[in-house]
Amino acid sequence: MLVDLGGQRVFVATGGRAHAPEAPLAVFLHGAGMDHSVWALQARWFAHHGHRVAAVDLPGHGGSEGPPLPSIEALAAWTLTLVQRLGGGKTLLIGHSMGSLVALAAASLAPQQVGGLGLVGAAATMPVHPTLLAAAAANDPAAIAMVSLWGLGAEATLGGSETPGLWMLGGAERLLKSAPPGVLGVDLAACNAYCDGLAAAAKIVAPTLLVLGERDLMTPRVAGEALARAIAGARAVVVPGAGHLLPAERPNELLAALSTLSLRRAASK
């Protein structure tokens, strides 16, 4: 569905079900240069298990208007505004990569708003290699190749898709190529500049789950585990052999982990 936010169109995927006003809201936030489509399986499950789902295209991505926002802080404020536009209430925030920083920052700004926090391929900081930053800023196709190859685990670059017939490396490249020029560069610069992850972590009060790839080259497992230790009561699940692009590489294992954050399930206990 399309939502007007400050005069700009925002595309929100609902997981195939219309929003029920009484259901808790689950917001899915994608990574750098990507869009809502990375959450297809997880968004559909939550939508069919008692949630209002909003798998969003961030500004300037996918079907959403506006320039890409230049900082994690700006994206977090935008996300909270969208939550209010969608009816608010206790909200589950789930983010991958850059989206995990946005979810973390948003949860620290409105800790009582957030009923659960899912951080996928996450770390408190996400420094980006200078070569990749420069290539992305110049719209050099090499940036897309680097993100795709570094983002996937070794098995995924050779095949190994859980969906027969899909090529994960080619799919990642195609998705990144579909973004308007400059978007990947802005996103990676925002990730590189964000340095408040640990301060944000100290403010989190919601049940929090981190899902980490054992062989993640972009946000290494040890960095994710350090972030988990900084969040009171947080749990970390490590997916063996997986890289950074967990929604593509291990969608079923990722869903199994994230489903434990269900706000509907928590309310029924």
C-alpha positions in Angstrom: 0.0 0.0 0.0 1.0 3.7 -0.4 1.2 6.0 2.6 1.6 9.8 2.5 4.2 10.9 4.9 5.0 14.6 4.9 3.8 15.0 1.3 5.9 12.1 0.0 4.7 8.7 -1.1 6.0 5.7 1.0 5.5 2.2 -0.2 4.6 -0.3 2.5 4.3 -4.0 1.8 1.7 -5.6 4.1 2.6 -9.2 3.7 -0.5 -9.9 1.7 -3.1 -8.9 4.3 -5.0 -5.7 5.0 -4.2 -4.0 8.3 -6.5 -4.9 11.2 -6.5 -1.9 13.5 -6.4 -4.0 16.7 -3.3 -6.1 15.6 0.2 -5.1 16.8 2.4 -3.5 14.2 5.6 -5.2 12.9 7.9 -2.9 10.9 10.6 -4.4 8.7 13.6 -2.2 7.6 15.9 -3.2 4.7 19.6 -2.8 4.3 21.7 -0.4 2.2 20.7 -0.1 -1.5 17.9 -2.6 -1.1 14.1 -2.5 -0.6 11.1 -4.2 1.1 11.3 -7.3 -1.1 14.1 -8.9 1.0 11.5 -9.5 3.7 9.0 -11.4 1.5 8.9 -14.6 3.6 9.1 -13.1 7.1 6.6 -10.3 6.3 4.0 -12.8 5.0 4.4 -15.0 8.1 3.9 -12.1 10.5 0.9 -10.8 8.5 -0.7 -14.2 8.7 0.1 -14.6 12.4 -1.7 -11.6 14.0 0.3 -8.6 13.0 -0.1 -5.4 10.9 2.9 -5.7 8.7 4.8 -2.7 7.3 7.8 -3.9 5.2 8.8 -0.4 4.0 10.8 1.0 1.2 13.0 3.7 2.9 13.0 7.2 1.2 14.5 7.0 -2.2 14.3 3.3 -2.4 11.9 1.0 -4.3 8.5 2.6 -4.5 9.1 5.4 -2.0 9.6 9.0 -3.0 12.2 11.5 -1.8 16.0 11.6 -1.7 17.7 8.9 0.5 18.2 10.2 4.0 21.8 10.8 4.8 22.1 9.5 8.4 20.9 6.7 10.6 19.5 9.3 13.0 17.4 10.8 10.3 16.2 7.4 9.2 15.3 6.5 12.8 13.2 9.7 13.2 11.5 9.0 9.9 10.7 5.4 11.0 9.1 6.6 14.2 7.0 9.1 12.3 5.8 6.3 10.0 4.9 4.2 13.0 2.7 7.0 14.2 1.2 7.4 10.8 0.3 3.7 10.8 -1.5 3.9 14.1 1.3 3.4 16.6 0.8 1.2 19.6 3.4 -1.3 20.8 5.6 -2.0 17.7 8.0 -4.7 16.7 11.0 -3.3 14.8 13.0 -5.7 12.7 16.0 -4.5 10.6 18.7 -6.0 8.5 22.2 -4.4 8.2 21.6 -0.7 7.8 18.1 -1.3 8.8 19.3 -2.9 12.1 21.1 0.4 12.9 17.9 2.3 12.1 15.8 0.0 14.3 18.3 0.2 17.2 18.4 4.0 17.0 14.6 4.3 16.7 14.2 2.0 19.7 16.5 4.1 21.8 14.6 7.3 20.9 11.2 5.8 21.8 11.9 2.8 24.2 8.3 2.6 25.4 6.9 2.5 21.9 8.9 -0.6 21.0 7.6 -4.0 22.1 10.3 -6.1 20.5 13.5 -5.6 18.5 15.0 -7.9 15.9 18.5 -7.0 14.6 19.8 -9.1 11.7 23.4 -8.9 10.5 23.9 -6.3 13.2 26.7 -4.5 15.0 27.0 -1.3 17.1 29.1 0.3 14.3 29.4 -0.6 10.6 32.6 0.8 9.2 32.7 0.5 5.4 36.0 -0.2 3.6 37.3 3.0 1.9 37.4 1.4 -1.5 33.8 0.4 -1.3 32.8 3.8 0.0 34.6 5.5 -2.9 33.2 3.2 -5.5 29.6 3.6 -4.2 30.0 7.4 -4.1 31.1 7.4 -7.7 28.3 5.0 -8.8 31.0 2.5 -9.9 29.4 -0.9 -10.6 32.3 -2.4 -8.7 30.5 -1.3 -5.5 27.6 -3.6 -6.3 29.9 -6.5 -7.0 31.7 -5.9 -3.7 28.5 -5.7 -1.6 27.2 -8.9 -3.3 30.3 -10.9 -3.0 31.2 -9.8 0.5 27.6 -10.0 1.7 27.0 -13.6 0.9 28.5 -16.6 2.5 30.8 -18.9 0.5 28.1 -21.5 -0.2 25.6 -18.8 -1.3 28.0 -17.4 -4.0 28.0 -20.8 -5.7 24.3 -21.5 -5.5 22.7 -23.0 -2.4 19.4 -21.1 -2.6 16.6 -22.6 -0.5 14.2 -21.6 -3.3 14.9 -23.9 -6.3 15.8 -21.9 -9.5 17.0 -18.8 -7.8 20.6 -17.5 -8.0 21.5 -15.6 -4.8 24.5 -13.8 -6.2 22.7 -12.7 -9.3 19.6 -11.7 -7.3 21.6 -9.6 -4.9 23.3 -7.8 -7.8 20.0 -7.2 -9.6 18.4 -5.8 -6.6 21.2 -3.4 -5.9 21.3 -2.3 -9.6 17.6 -1.4 -9.4 18.3 1.4 -6.9 18.5 4.9 -8.3 22.1 6.2 -8.8 23.6 7.5 -5.6 21.4 5.6 -3.2 23.9 2.9 -2.3 26.6 5.6 -1.7 24.4 7.6 0.6 23.4 4.5 2.6 26.9 3.2 3.0 28.1 6.6 4.1 25.3 6.7 6.7 26.4 3.3 8.1 30.0 4.3 8.1 29.3 7.6 10.0 27.1 6.1 12.7 28.9 5.8 16.1 26.2 5.9 18.7 25.3 2.2 18.7 26.5 1.3 22.1 24.9 4.4 23.6 21.6 3.5 21.9 21.9 -0.1 23.2 22.0 1.1 26.8 18.6 2.6 26.4 16.8 -0.5 25.0 14.2 -2.0 27.3 12.3 -4.2 24.8 13.0 -8.0 24.3 15.8 -8.1 21.7 17.0 -10.8 19.4 20.1 -10.6 17.2 20.4 -13.0 14.3 24.0 -13.3 13.1 25.8 -15.1 10.3 28.7 -17.2 11.5 30.8 -16.1 8.4 29.5 -12.6 8.0 32.3 -10.5 6.5 30.5 -7.2 6.7 29.2 -7.2 10.3 31.4 -10.0 11.9 29.8 -12.3 14.4 32.0 -11.1 17.2 30.8 -7.5 16.7 27.2 -8.7 16.8 27.8 -10.6 19.9 29.4 -7.6 21.5 26.2 -5.6 20.7 24.1 -8.3 22.2 26.0 -8.1 25.5 25.4 -4.3 25.5 21.6 -4.7 25.4 19.9 -5.8 28.6 18.5 -9.3 28.3 19.3 -9.6 24.6 19.6 -13.0 22.9 21.9 -13.8 20.0 21.3 -16.6 17.5 24.2 -17.6 15.2 23.4 -19.2 11.8 26.2 -21.7 11.0 28.0 -21.0 7.7 25.9 -18.0 6.8 27.1 -14.6 5.6 25.6 -11.2 5.9 22.6 -11.4 3.6 20.6 -13.7 5.9 17.1 -12.9 4.4 18.3 -14.3 1.1 20.7 -17.0 2.3 18.7 -18.5 5.2 15.2 -17.2 5.1 13.6 -20.2 6.9 16.2 -20.2 9.7 15.8 -16.4 10.0 12.0 -16.7 10.2 12.2 -19.4 12.9 14.4 -17.1 15.0 12.3 -13.9 14.4 9.0 -15.6 15.1 10.0 -15.9 18.7 9.6 -12.1 18.9 5.9 -12.2 17.9 3.9 -9.6 19.8 0.7 -11.6 19.3 2.4 -14.6 20.9 3.7 -12.6 23.8 0.3 -11.1 24.5 -1.3 -14.6 24.6 1.0 -15.8 27.4 
